[in-house]
Amino acid sequence: MSKYNDTILTTEGTRLATLAANGKTHYVITRATATGDDLSMLTDEELSALTSLPNEVQNGSIVEQVDDPGGSDGVIGTRVQFMNQGLNKSYSMNALGVYAKEDGHDQEVLFSVMTAESQHAQYMPDFVDKVVLRFGITIFVIVGDKANVTVKLDPDGLATIKFVEDAIAEIPKPDMTEYYSKKESDDLLSKKVADNGDDSMNLNGKRIMPANDTNMFHRSPDTGAVTESGNFPGLQVKGVDVATAADLKSLEASAWHRLDFGSDANLGGAVLSSYIIYQIHDDEKYLSFFYLGVGQSENTAFSDNTTLMDLSSIVKGISSIDFSTRYTDISNNSGQAADFKISGTKIITSTSNHSIYVNPRSTVSLYPLNHDDRRVYYTELI
């Protein structure tokens, strides 16, 4: 920012101001000028002794007379502007001078000098790039009595302002037929999209929340198929919860299933048909089951290694069983016990080399041993 010291009257300036104060002369402030010379080393006395500003670079234009803000009739302000038009070399405006001409004299005299503060001189660039810079400053000087002083305004200086205005006027104006009025724009926007500033928008007069791309599932541009995976917690269709594959698997695992045994798993013909109702407990690897066998209409015997159950369609191997068997004669409540053993995926009889008879009055009962249910422990499911 440019800063300048107080104005110092030259010897001639002091003479003219003194005469004017006493009503003995009249003079005209004619022009202002600037130099790039650094005069900061000169004393006030040396500045007062100057008769011209050394190495003047350019003249400024006096465009207005300004009264003293303090109301003094002995002080006048001249508003000066400097333009860089026609300037071939940039420089720093280290000092400014004001010239005056006394009535009846042809010679201009240096009336006052103003020096820039250190490092605060106004920089004036050249006009090579055709970029206009205007520097304005008001220089207050003691004139004695402003009634005896005339400030000569520079019509060319005022024209420089017109130059700027003309330059602006030469800028092509846009074809306003291509633009909408504010009302037309508002009407159109109200029917289209408007950002509400809260991650929502208005679309055709309705407030909507646009989808977040990071939460979207994208389709393949080639096949149209959705190839991304994701979670849908609490997914519903028409208010009804949608079961997941895990839900269905859990439901299947906890469901009861029926397994019918073929002719080779019916105690060698002693039982007409048999099946189990079972439930899988994969966490502990066992089947909990109920057994139903229908006896023949006549007495039938079975011996060792006769198949009771074939579980090959469910498991790959059996590790142990937890139940016992007793055949009860309903007529006299008598019964026979039978042991069983494991053969691969089958449970077969182990009768200690003697046959057991099942008559029409017998029912085959499987009793829990160590738990409340009957169990077959397996190695691995199919």
Disulfide bonds with the S-S distance in Angstrom:
none
